[in-house]
Amino acid sequence: MSMKSISTSRRQFLQGSGIALSLPWLETFADAEKVPEKTPRRFLSVYHPDGVGLPLKNDPAWKDWSWFPRGGERDFQLTKVLDVLEPLRSEITIYSGLSHPAVRQVHGHSNADQYLTGAATGGHGAYKNSISLDQVYANHIGEKTRHASLVMSTNGGVGGPRGAQTQSFNKEGRPIPAMNRPKQIFDMLFVTSGNDAAARLARSKSSLDLLIEHTRSLGRKLSAKDQQTLQQYMDAVRDTEVKLAKAQRWIDTPVPVVDQSNLKLDADPKEARLYFQTMYELIYLAFLSDSTRSATFQLGRENGEGPHDLLSKAVGLGGAHGLTHAVKRPKGWENLGTYNRYQAMEFGKFVQKLKDTKEPNGDGNMLDNTFAMHGSASSSFHLSRNYPIISAGGKNMGFDNGRYLKFGTGNEDNQAGAGIDTDAGWRGKIEAEELPLANLFVTVLQRLGVETDTFAGYSGTLERV
């Protein structure tokens, strides 16, 4: 039978089979559906608060429980904290000596907001943020995916200034609410829209039109300060208009059908292992179905109790935030390192799954076309320096992995600020010099296909990456 004689589309095949399975593009149905022009490039950032363990060299815990590896660029040795990534050694890169200059003197409790933006958010007073890396890429992708980005966190919502519960900020620097309930995320991605969705969309649009009309008439009666506040509100309304317009264009496109067997949609942080696995599985399915190519996942927020504080219970420990304050107690460094190890392990499982999945519409596997980051804006005890960052994948985008890259000067052994367990540490003078993390972000954006040479006011790429 010739290809041309086959009229069944892949979508009809899926519907007729009665199964819930996300299949790759099949050449059998090549004439029935347009083949994507390019292999998609994807970006993921996973953020964990509270930094990592960095004991001093003279501490017995240094050998096993210091987060950063030891050794050279290619012959580095992973400690017990990251040894779970050893099977993925050729697929990962570990960075030291990078941070955002604008917030190096900000306490770690207040610095998560700027991890993907590099903005001078400060430690107190007036607050202003800027666009995050994931949203620069999401804006570049435009109409190519149903969802411009997937924004997730354990706590959900936006939090507050300097206490963000989301990594993602739009072009005006406003936080984008994160979703934290697996079923909510699944429904957004994969539940068929149908007539009800179309009706809801129509109602939303008419309500928005009415709101805009009334707000414009109100603006003429307000003071200058109120008009500024109203302008910020209208910017948010315009964001909603854009989302509604995009939703209208996608309303008649069936949502992908995916395999739900690995999903536990009722899991929450109280069941930390199930929750981690389900959230990562949702990102994997979103990438596999090409529902989005940009995703963020924040594992809680800095400085405070909340759902994320329960995640360390997955390894039999107390509140996650408290682990950083107890490093000088018996087994303190080991406990923090054990939790950091668990975070790395779950990230590694996700990376391995991408590696094991052949790219549906292109060359290699999904990991080859995905740049995934896992990091924090603190190193030792809320110190806003020397961010501990791991990246994985991106082979087809030019990333050369299997390396431990050290940048800057004066902290080659990662002992600047190590051993501190009080708030006096972040106020101390650090002689080591670091490079702007923004240079790595410029590199990432360029390899994702974004034409830019600057990010957060810094120009140029990061050498050796």
C-alpha beads as a LAMMPS data file, in Angstrom:
LAMMPS data file: protein, C-alpha beads

465 atoms
464 bonds

1 atom types
1 bond types

-500.0 500.0 xlo xhi
-500.0 500.0 ylo yhi
-500.0 500.0 zlo zhi

Masses

1 110.0

Atoms # bond

1 1 1 0.000 0.000 0.000
2 1 1 1.413 3.389 -0.934
3 1 1 1.657 6.317 1.470
4 1 1 -0.695 8.358 -0.692
5 1 1 -3.490 5.816 -0.342
6 1 1 -3.631 6.222 3.412
7 1 1 -6.149 8.920 4.333
8 1 1 -6.459 8.262 8.050
9 1 1 -4.900 11.045 10.114
10 1 1 -2.917 10.387 13.265
11 1 1 -5.607 12.149 15.274
12 1 1 -8.331 9.885 13.871
13 1 1 -6.154 6.874 14.585
14 1 1 -5.811 7.889 18.216
15 1 1 -9.513 8.571 18.615
16 1 1 -10.482 5.335 16.924
17 1 1 -8.123 3.234 18.994
18 1 1 -9.758 4.289 22.249
19 1 1 -6.443 4.480 24.076
20 1 1 -4.847 7.281 26.058
21 1 1 -1.351 7.355 24.667
22 1 1 0.903 10.115 23.359
23 1 1 2.401 8.750 20.140
24 1 1 5.313 10.185 18.171
25 1 1 4.876 11.448 14.643
26 1 1 4.414 8.446 12.334
27 1 1 5.507 8.565 8.702
28 1 1 2.463 6.438 7.771
29 1 1 0.304 9.506 8.264
30 1 1 2.717 11.972 6.672
31 1 1 0.322 12.994 3.902
32 1 1 -2.547 13.574 6.292
33 1 1 -0.772 15.986 8.598
34 1 1 1.809 18.671 8.162
35 1 1 5.206 17.651 9.496
36 1 1 6.725 20.231 11.871
37 1 1 9.435 22.232 10.169
38 1 1 11.941 22.114 13.027
39 1 1 12.734 20.087 16.078
40 1 1 11.400 22.073 19.053
41 1 1 13.849 23.584 21.520
42 1 1 12.745 23.533 25.129
43 1 1 13.690 25.308 28.342
44 1 1 13.087 24.299 31.961
45 1 1 14.158 25.982 35.192
46 1 1 13.706 24.233 38.536
47 1 1 14.373 26.437 41.571
48 1 1 14.945 25.271 45.144
49 1 1 15.081 27.757 48.046
50 1 1 17.458 27.918 51.002
51 1 1 20.699 27.157 49.197
52 1 1 22.962 24.150 49.772
53 1 1 25.431 22.791 52.274
54 1 1 29.009 24.148 52.138
55 1 1 30.979 22.997 55.197
56 1 1 34.539 24.181 55.688
57 1 1 37.414 21.941 54.625
58 1 1 38.398 21.271 58.236
59 1 1 34.915 20.003 59.014
60 1 1 34.584 16.195 58.894
61 1 1 31.425 16.675 56.790
62 1 1 33.346 18.400 53.970
63 1 1 34.399 15.193 52.225
64 1 1 30.893 13.806 51.759
65 1 1 28.381 16.622 52.203
66 1 1 29.720 19.701 50.416
67 1 1 27.441 20.405 47.435
68 1 1 30.043 21.453 44.855
69 1 1 32.240 18.766 43.278
70 1 1 35.991 18.637 43.624
71 1 1 38.568 18.404 40.872
72 1 1 38.904 19.788 37.383
73 1 1 36.622 20.519 34.484
74 1 1 36.420 16.957 33.172
75 1 1 37.821 14.879 36.030
76 1 1 35.576 16.289 38.745
77 1 1 34.425 14.103 41.618
78 1 1 30.862 14.276 42.898
79 1 1 30.265 14.129 46.644
80 1 1 27.402 12.190 48.203
81 1 1 25.125 15.176 47.581
82 1 1 25.229 14.841 43.794
83 1 1 26.512 11.312 43.248
84 1 1 22.987 10.270 42.223
85 1 1 23.744 12.130 38.977
86 1 1 26.833 10.057 38.198
87 1 1 24.959 7.893 35.615
88 1 1 24.117 11.163 33.820
89 1 1 27.623 12.575 34.109
90 1 1 28.015 13.039 30.337
91 1 1 24.687 14.895 30.154
92 1 1 25.152 17.483 32.910
93 1 1 27.226 20.598 33.587
94 1 1 27.795 22.034 37.072
95 1 1 28.565 25.754 37.463
96 1 1 30.254 27.772 40.205
97 1 1 31.261 31.427 40.392
98 1 1 28.032 32.859 38.933
99 1 1 25.504 35.209 40.543
100 1 1 23.496 38.345 39.832
101 1 1 25.598 41.409 40.808
102 1 1 22.560 43.563 41.644
103 1 1 21.585 41.434 44.650
104 1 1 24.836 40.062 46.026
105 1 1 24.310 42.063 49.241
106 1 1 20.699 40.922 49.670
107 1 1 19.854 38.329 52.300
108 1 1 18.928 34.968 50.842
109 1 1 15.445 35.168 52.313
110 1 1 14.682 37.946 49.831
111 1 1 16.472 36.948 46.639
112 1 1 14.438 34.284 44.825
113 1 1 12.439 36.855 42.828
114 1 1 15.448 37.782 40.730
115 1 1 16.844 34.300 39.993
116 1 1 15.556 34.315 36.396
117 1 1 15.416 38.109 35.981
118 1 1 18.695 39.512 37.337
119 1 1 16.829 42.655 38.411
120 1 1 17.887 44.910 41.294
121 1 1 14.977 43.871 43.499
122 1 1 16.795 44.973 46.665
123 1 1 16.340 43.808 50.216
124 1 1 13.824 46.459 51.304
125 1 1 12.051 49.603 50.140
126 1 1 10.752 50.194 46.628
127 1 1 10.423 47.065 44.546
128 1 1 10.649 46.606 40.798
129 1 1 11.332 43.473 38.811
130 1 1 11.850 42.729 35.109
131 1 1 11.124 39.953 32.624
132 1 1 12.346 36.454 33.449
133 1 1 14.411 34.277 31.149
134 1 1 11.614 31.766 30.543
135 1 1 9.220 34.520 29.479
136 1 1 11.700 35.997 27.014
137 1 1 11.745 32.595 25.370
138 1 1 7.971 32.149 25.724
139 1 1 7.417 35.450 23.917
140 1 1 9.808 34.291 21.197
141 1 1 7.876 31.039 20.696
142 1 1 4.651 32.986 20.262
143 1 1 1.924 30.997 18.529
144 1 1 3.879 27.770 17.994
145 1 1 2.427 26.080 21.070
146 1 1 -0.970 26.098 22.735
147 1 1 0.562 27.409 25.969
148 1 1 3.373 29.954 25.821
149 1 1 4.751 28.670 29.107
150 1 1 4.007 26.346 32.001
151 1 1 4.500 28.038 35.396
152 1 1 4.470 25.721 38.421
153 1 1 5.432 25.759 42.085
154 1 1 4.726 23.824 45.250
155 1 1 3.112 26.837 46.941
156 1 1 1.207 28.243 43.965
157 1 1 0.168 31.808 43.231
158 1 1 2.645 34.676 43.242
159 1 1 3.534 35.256 46.891
160 1 1 4.699 38.781 47.661
161 1 1 7.603 41.091 46.764
162 1 1 10.880 39.400 47.799
163 1 1 8.838 36.355 48.755
164 1 1 7.881 35.101 45.318
165 1 1 6.186 31.757 44.885
166 1 1 6.823 31.858 41.159
167 1 1 9.979 32.190 39.075
168 1 1 8.201 33.769 36.117
169 1 1 7.736 37.504 35.523
170 1 1 6.264 39.198 32.468
171 1 1 7.732 42.057 30.448
172 1 1 6.412 44.613 32.966
173 1 1 8.095 42.693 35.798
174 1 1 4.830 41.441 37.270
175 1 1 4.790 37.921 38.713
176 1 1 2.949 35.247 36.750
177 1 1 0.863 33.049 39.069
178 1 1 2.183 29.514 39.432
179 1 1 -0.047 26.457 39.492
180 1 1 0.535 23.888 42.213
181 1 1 -2.294 21.359 41.961
182 1 1 -1.511 18.465 39.594
183 1 1 -5.109 18.011 38.457
184 1 1 -5.435 21.717 37.706
185 1 1 -2.297 21.544 35.574
186 1 1 -3.387 18.359 33.819
187 1 1 -6.821 19.767 33.010
188 1 1 -5.315 22.921 31.561
189 1 1 -2.986 20.913 29.350
190 1 1 -4.984 17.888 28.315
191 1 1 -8.720 18.075 29.030
192 1 1 -10.730 18.587 25.865
193 1 1 -12.021 22.116 25.492
194 1 1 -15.281 21.511 23.586
195 1 1 -18.387 23.690 23.409
196 1 1 -18.379 24.546 27.099
197 1 1 -14.903 26.022 26.829
198 1 1 -15.934 28.038 23.796
199 1 1 -18.916 29.433 25.684
200 1 1 -16.765 30.323 28.686
201 1 1 -14.289 32.013 26.396
202 1 1 -17.036 34.079 24.788
203 1 1 -18.342 35.151 28.196
204 1 1 -14.852 36.080 29.347
205 1 1 -14.273 38.193 26.274
206 1 1 -17.564 40.067 26.601
207 1 1 -16.925 40.700 30.308
208 1 1 -13.444 41.971 29.538
209 1 1 -14.748 44.311 26.830
210 1 1 -17.221 45.762 29.323
211 1 1 -14.517 46.162 31.958
212 1 1 -12.223 47.994 29.542
213 1 1 -15.018 50.374 28.497
214 1 1 -15.901 51.271 32.091
215 1 1 -12.268 51.606 33.149
216 1 1 -11.461 54.042 30.356
217 1 1 -14.314 56.315 31.355
218 1 1 -13.200 56.144 34.973
219 1 1 -9.624 57.126 34.097
220 1 1 -10.610 60.665 33.204
221 1 1 -11.827 61.303 36.775
222 1 1 -8.756 60.068 38.667
223 1 1 -5.757 61.779 40.234
224 1 1 -2.328 61.428 38.642
225 1 1 -1.273 58.754 41.157
226 1 1 -4.483 56.806 40.672
227 1 1 -4.088 57.041 36.923
228 1 1 -0.645 55.431 37.275
229 1 1 -2.154 52.633 39.354
230 1 1 -4.916 52.252 36.801
231 1 1 -2.351 52.069 34.007
232 1 1 -0.647 49.143 35.720
233 1 1 -4.036 47.483 36.021
234 1 1 -4.763 48.048 32.351
235 1 1 -1.428 46.462 31.459
236 1 1 -2.637 43.346 33.230
237 1 1 -5.941 43.546 31.373
238 1 1 -4.078 43.711 28.075
239 1 1 -2.185 40.559 29.063
240 1 1 -5.566 38.906 29.524
241 1 1 -6.696 40.145 26.115
242 1 1 -3.673 38.549 24.482
243 1 1 -4.323 35.242 26.256
244 1 1 -7.973 35.271 25.234
245 1 1 -7.081 35.975 21.617
246 1 1 -4.644 33.073 21.612
247 1 1 -7.168 30.794 23.290
248 1 1 -9.690 31.640 20.578
249 1 1 -7.235 30.571 17.875
250 1 1 -6.632 27.228 19.595
251 1 1 -10.228 26.507 20.642
252 1 1 -10.947 24.157 17.745
253 1 1 -7.637 22.293 17.961
254 1 1 -8.051 19.043 19.906
255 1 1 -5.887 18.749 22.994
256 1 1 -3.222 16.016 22.998
257 1 1 -4.088 12.552 24.255
258 1 1 -1.488 11.373 26.783
259 1 1 -0.646 8.372 28.929
260 1 1 -1.889 9.044 32.473
261 1 1 -0.549 5.869 34.049
262 1 1 2.322 7.633 35.867
263 1 1 0.206 10.491 37.171
264 1 1 -1.157 10.814 40.707
265 1 1 -3.296 13.885 40.183
266 1 1 -4.502 14.082 43.775
267 1 1 -0.959 14.162 45.231
268 1 1 0.147 17.139 47.321
269 1 1 3.390 18.059 49.138
270 1 1 2.334 15.974 52.148
271 1 1 3.057 13.003 49.890
272 1 1 6.349 14.496 48.782
273 1 1 7.634 11.672 46.595
274 1 1 4.379 11.233 44.688
275 1 1 4.040 14.994 44.337
276 1 1 7.558 15.459 42.942
277 1 1 7.123 12.611 40.499
278 1 1 3.733 13.815 39.303
279 1 1 4.843 17.415 38.771
280 1 1 7.882 16.299 36.783
281 1 1 5.705 13.898 34.802
282 1 1 3.393 16.775 33.875
283 1 1 6.360 18.775 32.566
284 1 1 7.519 15.746 30.601
285 1 1 4.072 15.249 29.034
286 1 1 3.754 18.956 28.249
287 1 1 7.096 18.822 26.396
288 1 1 6.358 15.479 24.715
289 1 1 3.012 16.715 23.375
290 1 1 4.569 20.072 22.403
291 1 1 1.909 21.827 24.457
292 1 1 4.631 24.229 25.601
293 1 1 8.389 24.636 25.232
294 1 1 9.029 26.792 28.293
295 1 1 8.464 25.677 31.878
296 1 1 9.405 26.694 35.422
297 1 1 8.982 24.752 38.648
298 1 1 9.705 26.410 42.004
299 1 1 10.117 24.137 44.992
300 1 1 8.670 26.551 47.526
301 1 1 9.651 30.055 48.550
302 1 1 12.422 31.559 50.601
303 1 1 11.992 32.250 54.309
304 1 1 8.811 30.733 55.508
305 1 1 6.683 27.765 56.207
306 1 1 4.390 26.426 53.574
307 1 1 3.777 23.373 51.396
308 1 1 7.419 23.286 50.324
309 1 1 8.543 22.840 53.928
310 1 1 6.978 19.375 53.795
311 1 1 9.106 18.152 50.893
312 1 1 12.025 17.127 53.099
313 1 1 9.726 14.617 54.758
314 1 1 10.352 12.502 51.664
315 1 1 13.732 11.630 53.186
316 1 1 12.499 11.439 56.767
317 1 1 13.634 14.899 57.846
318 1 1 11.931 17.909 59.422
319 1 1 11.007 21.189 57.739
320 1 1 13.132 21.968 54.678
321 1 1 13.916 25.546 55.683
322 1 1 15.001 24.565 59.177
323 1 1 17.684 22.247 57.805
324 1 1 19.803 25.237 56.790
325 1 1 19.676 26.624 60.340
326 1 1 20.761 23.373 61.952
327 1 1 23.960 22.547 60.063
328 1 1 26.171 22.813 63.151
329 1 1 24.053 20.378 65.123
330 1 1 24.883 16.647 65.075
331 1 1 24.470 15.347 61.491
332 1 1 23.371 18.840 60.443
333 1 1 25.437 19.014 57.252
334 1 1 24.467 15.452 56.416
335 1 1 20.771 16.205 56.842
336 1 1 20.878 19.235 54.552
337 1 1 23.002 17.311 52.073
338 1 1 20.566 14.389 52.144
339 1 1 17.706 16.699 51.208
340 1 1 19.756 18.370 48.454
341 1 1 20.599 14.871 47.236
342 1 1 16.911 13.990 47.034
343 1 1 16.222 17.126 44.981
344 1 1 19.027 16.176 42.596
345 1 1 17.746 12.606 42.350
346 1 1 14.247 13.668 41.261
347 1 1 15.721 16.093 38.741
348 1 1 17.950 13.284 37.477
349 1 1 14.962 10.984 36.967
350 1 1 13.320 13.631 34.808
351 1 1 16.514 14.160 32.806
352 1 1 16.896 10.409 32.290
353 1 1 13.323 10.158 31.034
354 1 1 13.980 12.856 28.441
355 1 1 17.124 10.998 27.407
356 1 1 15.210 7.726 27.069
357 1 1 12.556 9.296 24.844
358 1 1 13.255 9.602 21.147
359 1 1 12.541 13.071 19.796
360 1 1 9.085 12.781 18.165
361 1 1 9.770 15.281 15.384
362 1 1 13.506 15.430 14.936
363 1 1 16.996 14.158 15.683
364 1 1 18.249 12.415 18.784
365 1 1 16.324 12.207 22.032
366 1 1 14.241 14.820 23.847
367 1 1 17.109 15.715 26.169
368 1 1 19.280 16.673 23.201
369 1 1 16.795 19.454 22.434
370 1 1 16.013 20.550 25.999
371 1 1 18.072 22.830 28.240
372 1 1 17.068 22.057 31.835
373 1 1 18.411 24.033 34.813
374 1 1 18.249 23.186 38.507
375 1 1 19.523 25.773 40.953
376 1 1 19.166 28.273 43.754
377 1 1 19.976 31.938 44.333
378 1 1 21.795 31.105 47.577
379 1 1 24.836 29.022 48.322
380 1 1 25.785 28.652 51.985
381 1 1 23.182 29.777 54.537
382 1 1 21.259 32.379 52.562
383 1 1 24.373 33.889 50.992
384 1 1 23.414 35.458 47.645
385 1 1 26.654 34.420 45.963
386 1 1 28.075 31.510 43.982
387 1 1 24.708 30.091 42.906
388 1 1 24.688 26.273 42.875
389 1 1 23.462 25.452 39.362
390 1 1 23.231 22.255 37.342
391 1 1 22.208 22.160 33.698
392 1 1 21.373 19.139 31.617
393 1 1 20.855 18.441 27.933
394 1 1 20.949 20.787 24.982
395 1 1 23.405 18.726 22.915
396 1 1 21.721 19.712 19.665
397 1 1 21.877 23.350 20.765
398 1 1 25.634 23.262 21.170
399 1 1 25.979 22.554 24.898
400 1 1 29.040 20.448 25.706
401 1 1 28.283 18.594 28.921
402 1 1 30.196 16.343 31.270
403 1 1 31.958 19.332 32.849
404 1 1 32.383 21.256 36.071
405 1 1 32.827 24.903 35.082
406 1 1 34.368 27.380 37.530
407 1 1 34.134 31.099 36.835
408 1 1 35.487 34.232 38.481
409 1 1 38.519 34.374 40.747
410 1 1 39.371 33.791 44.371
411 1 1 36.929 30.991 45.089
412 1 1 38.260 28.075 43.102
413 1 1 37.575 25.663 45.980
414 1 1 34.143 27.143 46.829
415 1 1 35.061 28.081 50.373
416 1 1 34.008 31.738 50.218
417 1 1 31.228 31.989 52.760
418 1 1 31.400 28.287 53.560
419 1 1 30.655 27.123 57.078
420 1 1 28.436 30.036 58.052
421 1 1 25.262 29.312 59.967
422 1 1 24.201 32.770 61.152
423 1 1 22.850 35.878 59.451
424 1 1 26.163 37.616 60.047
425 1 1 27.587 35.614 57.162
426 1 1 25.709 37.316 54.366
427 1 1 26.857 40.724 55.645
428 1 1 30.500 39.673 55.599
429 1 1 32.901 40.852 52.945
430 1 1 33.593 38.335 50.193
431 1 1 36.865 38.874 48.342
432 1 1 36.087 36.404 45.562
433 1 1 34.917 37.809 42.231
434 1 1 32.096 36.220 40.306
435 1 1 30.712 36.623 36.807
436 1 1 27.162 37.768 36.028
437 1 1 24.735 34.877 35.670
438 1 1 23.135 37.000 32.943
439 1 1 25.993 36.012 30.627
440 1 1 24.892 32.391 30.879
441 1 1 21.319 33.486 30.212
442 1 1 22.383 35.293 27.034
443 1 1 24.097 32.088 25.914
444 1 1 20.973 30.044 26.656
445 1 1 18.673 32.448 24.816
446 1 1 20.878 32.541 21.745
447 1 1 20.981 28.756 21.551
448 1 1 17.222 28.622 21.974
449 1 1 17.018 30.785 18.851
450 1 1 16.432 34.215 20.406
451 1 1 18.410 36.984 18.731
452 1 1 19.860 38.966 21.623
453 1 1 23.227 39.912 23.063
454 1 1 22.002 41.278 26.393
455 1 1 20.027 40.256 29.441
456 1 1 19.300 42.263 32.590
457 1 1 21.609 45.008 31.362
458 1 1 24.622 42.732 30.815
459 1 1 26.087 42.048 27.390
460 1 1 27.837 39.024 25.999
461 1 1 27.790 35.276 26.409
462 1 1 29.562 33.047 28.898
463 1 1 32.801 31.630 27.544
464 1 1 33.494 27.882 27.560
465 1 1 29.798 26.965 27.778

Bonds

1 1 1 2
2 1 2 3
3 1 3 4
4 1 4 5
5 1 5 6
6 1 6 7
7 1 7 8
8 1 8 9
9 1 9 10
10 1 10 11
11 1 11 12
12 1 12 13
13 1 13 14
14 1 14 15
15 1 15 16
16 1 16 17
17 1 17 18
18 1 18 19
19 1 19 20
20 1 20 21
21 1 21 22
22 1 22 23
23 1 23 24
24 1 24 25
25 1 25 26
26 1 26 27
27 1 27 28
28 1 28 29
29 1 29 30
30 1 30 31
31 1 31 32
32 1 32 33
33 1 33 34
34 1 34 35
35 1 35 36
36 1 36 37
37 1 37 38
38 1 38 39
39 1 39 40
40 1 40 41
41 1 41 42
42 1 42 43
43 1 43 44
44 1 44 45
45 1 45 46
46 1 46 47
47 1 47 48
48 1 48 49
49 1 49 50
50 1 50 51
51 1 51 52
52 1 52 53
53 1 53 54
54 1 54 55
55 1 55 56
56 1 56 57
57 1 57 58
58 1 58 59
59 1 59 60
60 1 60 61
61 1 61 62
62 1 62 63
63 1 63 64
64 1 64 65
65 1 65 66
66 1 66 67
67 1 67 68
68 1 68 69
69 1 69 70
70 1 70 71
71 1 71 72
72 1 72 73
73 1 73 74
74 1 74 75
75 1 75 76
76 1 76 77
77 1 77 78
78 1 78 79
79 1 79 80
80 1 80 81
81 1 81 82
82 1 82 83
83 1 83 84
84 1 84 85
85 1 85 86
86 1 86 87
87 1 87 88
88 1 88 89
89 1 89 90
90 1 90 91
91 1 91 92
92 1 92 93
93 1 93 94
94 1 94 95
95 1 95 96
96 1 96 97
97 1 97 98
98 1 98 99
99 1 99 100
100 1 100 101
101 1 101 102
102 1 102 103
103 1 103 104
104 1 104 105
105 1 105 106
106 1 106 107
107 1 107 108
108 1 108 109
109 1 109 110
110 1 110 111
111 1 111 112
112 1 112 113
113 1 113 114
114 1 114 115
115 1 115 116
116 1 116 117
117 1 117 118
118 1 118 119
119 1 119 120
120 1 120 121
121 1 121 122
122 1 122 123
123 1 123 124
124 1 124 125
125 1 125 126
126 1 126 127
127 1 127 128
128 1 128 129
129 1 129 130
130 1 130 131
131 1 131 132
132 1 132 133
133 1 133 134
134 1 134 135
135 1 135 136
136 1 136 137
137 1 137 138
138 1 138 139
139 1 139 140
140 1 140 141
141 1 141 142
142 1 142 143
143 1 143 144
144 1 144 145
145 1 145 146
146 1 146 147
147 1 147 148
148 1 148 149
149 1 149 150
150 1 150 151
151 1 151 152
152 1 152 153
153 1 153 154
154 1 154 155
155 1 155 156
156 1 156 157
157 1 157 158
158 1 158 159
159 1 159 160
160 1 160 161
161 1 161 162
162 1 162 163
163 1 163 164
164 1 164 165
165 1 165 166
166 1 166 167
167 1 167 168
168 1 168 169
169 1 169 170
170 1 170 171
171 1 171 172
172 1 172 173
173 1 173 174
174 1 174 175
175 1 175 176
176 1 176 177
177 1 177 178
178 1 178 179
179 1 179 180
180 1 180 181
181 1 181 182
182 1 182 183
183 1 183 184
184 1 184 185
185 1 185 186
186 1 186 187
187 1 187 188
188 1 188 189
189 1 189 190
190 1 190 191
191 1 191 192
192 1 192 193
193 1 193 194
194 1 194 195
195 1 195 196
196 1 196 197
197 1 197 198
198 1 198 199
199 1 199 200
200 1 200 201
201 1 201 202
202 1 202 203
203 1 203 204
204 1 204 205
205 1 205 206
206 1 206 207
207 1 207 208
208 1 208 209
209 1 209 210
210 1 210 211
211 1 211 212
212 1 212 213
213 1 213 214
214 1 214 215
215 1 215 216
216 1 216 217
217 1 217 218
218 1 218 219
219 1 219 220
220 1 220 221
221 1 221 222
222 1 222 223
223 1 223 224
224 1 224 225
225 1 225 226
226 1 226 227
227 1 227 228
228 1 228 229
229 1 229 230
230 1 230 231
231 1 231 232
232 1 232 233
233 1 233 234
234 1 234 235
235 1 235 236
236 1 236 237
237 1 237 238
238 1 238 239
239 1 239 240
240 1 240 241
241 1 241 242
242 1 242 243
243 1 243 244
244 1 244 245
245 1 245 246
246 1 246 247
247 1 247 248
248 1 248 249
249 1 249 250
250 1 250 251
251 1 251 252
252 1 252 253
253 1 253 254
254 1 254 255
255 1 255 256
256 1 256 257
257 1 257 258
258 1 258 259
259 1 259 260
260 1 260 261
261 1 261 262
262 1 262 263
263 1 263 264
264 1 264 265
265 1 265 266
266 1 266 267
267 1 267 268
268 1 268 269
269 1 269 270
270 1 270 271
271 1 271 272
272 1 272 273
273 1 273 274
274 1 274 275
275 1 275 276
276 1 276 277
277 1 277 278
278 1 278 279
279 1 279 280
280 1 280 281
281 1 281 282
282 1 282 283
283 1 283 284
284 1 284 285
285 1 285 286
286 1 286 287
287 1 287 288
288 1 288 289
289 1 289 290
290 1 290 291
291 1 291 292
292 1 292 293
293 1 293 294
294 1 294 295
295 1 295 296
296 1 296 297
297 1 297 298
298 1 298 299
299 1 299 300
300 1 300 301
301 1 301 302
302 1 302 303
303 1 303 304
304 1 304 305
305 1 305 306
306 1 306 307
307 1 307 308
308 1 308 309
309 1 309 310
310 1 310 311
311 1 311 312
312 1 312 313
313 1 313 314
314 1 314 315
315 1 315 316
316 1 316 317
317 1 317 318
318 1 318 319
319 1 319 320
320 1 320 321
321 1 321 322
322 1 322 323
323 1 323 324
324 1 324 325
325 1 325 326
326 1 326 327
327 1 327 328
328 1 328 329
329 1 329 330
330 1 330 331
331 1 331 332
332 1 332 333
333 1 333 334
334 1 334 335
335 1 335 336
336 1 336 337
337 1 337 338
338 1 338 339
339 1 339 340
340 1 340 341
341 1 341 342
342 1 342 343
343 1 343 344
344 1 344 345
345 1 345 346
346 1 346 347
347 1 347 348
348 1 348 349
349 1 349 350
350 1 350 351
351 1 351 352
352 1 352 353
353 1 353 354
354 1 354 355
355 1 355 356
356 1 356 357
357 1 357 358
358 1 358 359
359 1 359 360
360 1 360 361
361 1 361 362
362 1 362 363
363 1 363 364
364 1 364 365
365 1 365 366
366 1 366 367
367 1 367 368
368 1 368 369
369 1 369 370
370 1 370 371
371 1 371 372
372 1 372 373
373 1 373 374
374 1 374 375
375 1 375 376
376 1 376 377
377 1 377 378
378 1 378 379
379 1 379 380
380 1 380 381
381 1 381 382
382 1 382 383
383 1 383 384
384 1 384 385
385 1 385 386
386 1 386 387
387 1 387 388
388 1 388 389
389 1 389 390
390 1 390 391
391 1 391 392
392 1 392 393
393 1 393 394
394 1 394 395
395 1 395 396
396 1 396 397
397 1 397 398
398 1 398 399
399 1 399 400
400 1 400 401
401 1 401 402
402 1 402 403
403 1 403 404
404 1 404 405
405 1 405 406
406 1 406 407
407 1 407 408
408 1 408 409
409 1 409 410
410 1 410 411
411 1 411 412
412 1 412 413
413 1 413 414
414 1 414 415
415 1 415 416
416 1 416 417
417 1 417 418
418 1 418 419
419 1 419 420
420 1 420 421
421 1 421 422
422 1 422 423
423 1 423 424
424 1 424 425
425 1 425 426
426 1 426 427
427 1 427 428
428 1 428 429
429 1 429 430
430 1 430 431
431 1 431 432
432 1 432 433
433 1 433 434
434 1 434 435
435 1 435 436
436 1 436 437
437 1 437 438
438 1 438 439
439 1 439 440
440 1 440 441
441 1 441 442
442 1 442 443
443 1 443 444
444 1 444 445
445 1 445 446
446 1 446 447
447 1 447 448
448 1 448 449
449 1 449 450
450 1 450 451
451 1 451 452
452 1 452 453
453 1 453 454
454 1 454 455
455 1 455 456
456 1 456 457
457 1 457 458
458 1 458 459
459 1 459 460
460 1 460 461
461 1 461 462
462 1 462 463
463 1 463 464
464 1 464 465
